[in-house]
């Protein structure tokens, strides 16, 4: 078993992590007080949320609510890579500060048909492009790396919002700040 965790950025409002896992992996249960979008960048893996296990494939996004027990498990012996965008309790302040017209945290507060979002079409293409950019930037030690990572992560969160807006237009429309 090989687990490589690449810490990308930790900030007051959100953090970004990339994990690469090879071989057998016995994950411990975890739970935290913040919101998380977990994205499947490559390979396949499962995530148990309480009693239910969800299978993720490339481009899927798992929505994890605060204090929700979960653990990541390999689906097979192949390597997989995941990206986690972890939003603090102050994330709402961040979206208002950045003049983002809606708060994606509303997705966690509604009883939507989730927790896995299966992206497809143009949304999947854009999401994959942004994930590739994020991983490439994490491996590229250049000037302004933290800013690029934060901006790409923000774009990913906004793309998740756009996709949810196409599935749940009324909820997203009603969550727009005035």
Residue pairs with C-beta under 8 A, 6 or more apart in sequence:
1 21
1 22
1 23
1 24
1 25
1 26
2 20
2 21
2 22
2 23
3 19
3 20
3 21
3 22
3 25
4 19
4 20
4 21
5 17
5 18
5 19
6 17
6 18
6 19
6 20
6 138
7 17
8 15
8 16
8 17
8 18
8 134
8 138
8 149
9 15
9 16
9 146
9 149
9 150
9 153
11 150
12 88
12 90
13 87
13 88
13 90
13 91
13 93
13 94
14 85
14 86
14 87
14 88
14 91
14 94
14 153
14 157
15 84
15 85
15 86
15 88
16 83
16 84
16 85
16 86
16 134
16 149
16 150
16 153
17 83
17 84
17 86
18 41
18 81
18 82
18 83
18 84
18 134
18 135
18 138
19 72
19 81
19 82
19 84
20 79
20 80
20 81
21 45
21 72
21 74
21 79
21 80
21 81
21 82
22 79
23 74
23 77
23 79
24 74
24 77
25 72
25 73
25 74
27 71
27 72
27 73
28 71
29 69
29 70
29 71
30 69
30 70
30 71
31 67
31 68
31 69
31 70
32 66
32 67
32 86
33 66
33 67
33 89
34 66
34 86
34 87
34 88
34 89
35 64
35 65
35 66
35 86
35 87
35 91
35 105
35 108
36 63
36 64
36 84
36 85
36 86
36 87
37 61
37 62
37 63
37 64
37 84
37 85
37 87
37 156
37 157
37 160
38 47
38 56
38 61
38 62
38 64
38 72
38 82
38 83
38 84
39 59
39 60
39 61
39 62
39 82
39 83
39 84
39 85
39 127
39 131
39 156
40 56
40 57
40 58
40 59
40 60
40 61
40 62
40 80
40 82
41 58
41 81
41 82
41 83
41 131
41 135
42 58
42 79
42 80
42 81
43 58
43 75
43 78
43 79
43 80
43 81
44 55
44 56
44 57
44 58
44 75
44 76
44 78
44 80
45 55
45 56
45 72
45 73
45 74
45 75
45 80
45 82
46 53
46 54
46 55
46 56
46 72
46 73
46 74
46 75
47 53
47 54
47 56
47 62
47 70
47 71
47 72
47 73
48 54
48 70
48 71
48 73
49 62
49 64
49 68
49 69
49 70
49 115
50 68
50 69
50 70
53 73
54 62
54 115
54 116
55 75
56 62
56 82
56 116
58 128
59 118
59 119
59 124
59 127
59 128
60 116
60 117
60 118
60 119
61 116
61 117
61 119
61 127
61 160
62 115
62 116
62 117
63 107
63 108
63 114
63 115
63 116
63 117
64 70
64 115
65 108
65 115
66 108
72 82
74 80
81 135
83 131
83 134
83 135
83 156
85 153
85 156
85 157
87 104
87 105
87 157
91 103
91 105
92 103
92 105
95 102
95 103
95 104
96 103
96 177
98 154
100 158
101 176
101 177
102 161
102 172
102 175
102 176
102 177
103 175
103 177
104 157
104 158
104 160
104 161
104 164
106 171
106 172
106 175
107 114
107 160
107 161
107 164
107 171
110 168
110 171
112 164
112 168
112 171
117 160
117 163
117 164
117 167
119 127
119 163
123 159
123 162
123 163
123 166
126 159
127 156
127 159
127 160
127 163
130 152
130 155
130 156
130 159
131 156
133 152
134 149
134 152
134 153
134 156
137 145
137 148
137 149
137 152
138 145
138 149
142 148
161 172
164 171
164 172
165 172
165 173
